[in-house]
Amino acid sequence: MKKLLFFLAGSLLTAQQTSELLSNNWYISKMVTSGGQTTNTPLIDNGVPATTFNSAGGTSYVINSKYYNSSMMSFGIMPGTNNLIKTASSCTLLYYNGGNAGPVRAYDQKNCDIYGLAAYASIYSYQITTNGNLKTLAITDPSGNKIYYNNSAQLSTKEIEAGKKTFKAYPNPVKEALHLENIERRLALKIYDLSGKLVFETTTNDVTLSIDTSGFQKGQYILVLENYKSYPFTKE
């Protein structure tokens, strides 16, 4: 009788867990490596599509983790736990050429790697937390990398950029310094490389600003100024 009650309790817990996974649309929000480096989801032209969980029959399920490409993993759930047992995986091979292309492509690859690189029967774990109407799903791969999802959609670059103000920036390409004009004071300014890494940040204190780029590596960057359209530039 005790064994039967334990089995029923485990089955009920598993049903509750999978119900919460299946009943929500999830939107990828950030990734955290096992070393603690966080990358927030880069803006993408058409916005982030919903990641979904679906039943594949019996105790088998499938996650379609969607960004630009879709990273699919089939899995089973260990009864009474938050552990997922991988049974198969695949990733689509579309190539993104829209706005913010560098960070989007790098992030897209990470999404594929988290579900695709681990071996058959690898163990993933997940946790769902709730704060008011916001639910957050965190999935941890066997290497300790985490991928986070929210149950609210992220806006697209087109939606966010529409109606934003512009500023004057020169020269482009830049060698020693990038000069900005017609900006507002007390705004957050950040510069990212094409991998999505933050390489510079400050707060504006005047209507003009000169940024020393002599220490930047050669390549392409994106300047993000609060309330303004983002500005891509090249460092020579």
N, C-alpha and C positions, 0 to 999 in steps of 0.2 A: 504493500500500500504506500509506504514512504517513497519508494522508487517511482511509483505511478504519479504521486503528487508532485514530486520533483520534476518529472518529465512534463507534466501539464503546466507547471509554473514556468519552466523554461520555454515551452512552446508559446505561452501567452505573452511572455516578455519579448520574444522574437517577433511575434505578430505586431505588438505595439511599436517596436522599433522600426520595422519595415513599413508600417502604415505611415509613420511620420516622414520617412524618406520618400515614399511613393506619392504622398498627397500634396507635396510642395513643388513649385518650380524654384530651382536654385540658380543663382547667377554668380559666376566666379568673381571673387573680389580681391584676393591677394594670394601670394605664395610665400612661404617662409622655409628657407633651407635648413638642413640639420645644424648648420653653423650659426643660425640666427639671422641671416640676411633676409630682409623683407622686400618683396617687389609687389607694389599695388598694381591692379589690373590696368594696363595702358588704355587710353581712349582709342576707340576703334570706330570707323566711319558709320556703320549701321547699328552700333550698340551691341551689347553682349546678349546673345540668345540664351534661352533657358536651358540649363542642364537638367536632365530628367533621369529618374530611376524607373525601370519597368520590370515587371515580372516576366521571366522566361519559362515559367511553368515549374510546378513543384516548389523546391527550395532554391531555385536558381533565379538570379536577378542580373540586370544589366544597367550600368551607369553610362550615359552619354554626356561626357564632360565637354561642354561646348564653349568655344571662344571664336576664333575664325575657323579653325579645323575642329573636328569632333574626335575626342579621344574616348574610345569605348573599352570598358572592361566588364567581362562576365564574372560573377562571383556567387558564392554561397555565404550564408551567415551562420557563424557558430552559435548554436542555441544558448540563450542566456548570457550572451556576450555582445560587445560592440565590435567584434572582429569579423572582417570580410576575408574570405579565402578566394584568391584569384584562380580562375579557370581558363580565361582566354583574354586577349586584348587586340586592339587594332586602332589605327588612326588614319583619318583621311589626309590627302596630300595636296590640298589647295594652296596656292601661293598668293599671299596678300600683297597688293600693290597700292593700297589706299593711303590716306593720311596717317602720319605717325608710324610709318611702315617699319622702321628699325625695331623699336620697342615691341610692336605688335608681333612681329615675326619671332623675336626671341622668346617672348612670353608664350606664344603659341607652341613653340617647340618644347618648352618646359611642361606644358599641359600634356603633351603627348608622352614625354619621357616618364612622368610620374606614374602613369598607368601602364606604359608599355615596356619599361626596362626590367621590371622585376620578373622573376621566374614564375613558372606555373606553381600553384599551391602556396605562393607567398601570402603572408598575412598583412592585411591593412587594418587599421582601426579608425573609428569615426566617433564624433561627439557632436551633439546638437545642443546649443544653448539658446535661451529665449530671453529677450529684453523688450517687454511690451509687445508690439506687433512684429518686431524684427526677430527673425530666427537666423542663427548662424550655424552652418555645418562645417566642421573641420575634419578632413580626412588625412591620415598620416600613412605614408608609404613605408616599406620595410627599412629604408635607409634613414628614416626620421624626418624627411621633408614633409611639409604640411601644405595642403591646398584648401583654401577657405571659400565658402559660398554663402551668400545671403539670399533671403526670399524676396528681395526687391531688386528691380532692374536698374542697370547703370545706363545713363544717357549716352548717346552717340556723340562723336566729335562734331558732327554736323549740327546737332541740336544745341550743344554747348557753345560752339563757336558762333552760331547765328546771332546777330545783333550785338556782339561784343565790340568794344572799341578797338581802334588800332593805334599804333605809335610808330614813330620814325626810328629806324635803326640803320646804322652804317658803320664801316663798310661790310660788304658780304660778297666774297669771302673776307675773313678777318685774319690779321696776322698778330698784332700786339694788343689792340683794344677794340672792344665793341661799344659804340656810342648810342645811347638812347635819348630821344627827345619826345616831348608832349606826353609825359607820363604823370601820374598822380603820386602824391606822397603817401607814405605809410602803407605800402602794398607789398605783399610777399612776392619775391622773384626767385625763381629756381631755373637751373639749367641742367638738362639731362643729356647723356650720350645715347646712342642708338640701342644700347642694351637695356635702357631704362634706368641706368645708374645715375643718381644725383651727384653732379660734379661741382655745383656751386649754388649757394643760396644767400640771399640778403634781404633787407627791407629798404624800399626806396625812401629817400629823405629829401628829394628835390624833384623838380620837373624834368631834370636831365640827369643822366647817369653814365659813367664810363666804367666798363668792366674789363679788368686786366685778363686777357686770355693767353698771355705768353706761356703760362704753365700748362695749357690744355694740349692734349695729344692732337695730332692732325686727324681730321675727320668731320663728321656731321653731328650737329647738336640741335636741341630744341629748347628755346627759351620760353618759359611759362610765367607770365605776369598776371597776377590776380585781376580779374574783370576785363582782361584784354585778350585778343586773339593770340594764340601761340605763334612763335616766330622761329622757323628753322633757319640755321645758318651753318656755314662751313668754316672750319679752322684750317688755314694753310700752314 
